[in-house]
């Protein structure tokens, strides 16, 4: 039986999803429930409520009773379907075969250094990823995995062997804070960080900085200390919280200032981190 992956979107050229120019594949579905999620339309799968079809001003979505059909050619990317969806989803995600994805990658192959899989949480579709990665390896492209760290990579050797590097979100070093943010603890996240570093497959750790919600100074201190204990050259990306594009039930927080971010960067530097990026 041929596996198919549920894909939210494919960005042909991305310079922010790993090193160099990359094709980024965003998979649908996530097992975290982050308060500040910037891609809420990737969290759930469609329940065929039909809201998107009723609000689309261009007739790009058709409600067919038990599912909705999206017409890419009619769509003007106004985003109204995503805005009105009450299920943190949208009509644009679709099931794709490995062959269909490879066809899209072949169009960009001369101009990219590799692919990055993201989400949602891409590792929820790990069996499909293995099939996809095996074909991508034949193209000579690098494979990066952008993950929330919920899958135990040490117990998934085939997937881990095929990928070149991982970029792991560490929302908070403190387990209680992590539960407040995601409704999940961070035991597996931190286990994965240590394991992936031990096999030289941890490219980057990412932390979103949300003033008024977390103890950011303590969080950055602890995460940067962990990075230094593993490999001080691992990239540590500090990402400003921005309210644009987040889920409807927005958290009450301001955008951190440049000065605030630089202060956090200095905390990480003093702990021995050598490769810190502010975004």
Secondary structure, DSSP 8 states (H G I E B T S, - for coil): ---EEEEEEEEEEESSSSSSSEEEEEES--S---TT-S-GGGSS------HHHHH-TTS-EEE-SS-EEE-TTT-----HHHHH-TTS--S--EEEEHHHHHHHHHHHGGG-SEEEEESS-GGGGHHHHHHHHHHHHTTT-EEEEEE-S-S-GGG-HHHHHH-SEEEEE---SSHHHHHHHHSS-SHHHHHHHHHHHHTT-EEEEEEEE-TTTS-HHHHHHHHHHHHHHH-TTSEEEEEE---TT--SS--S-----HHHHHHHHHHHHHTT---EEE-
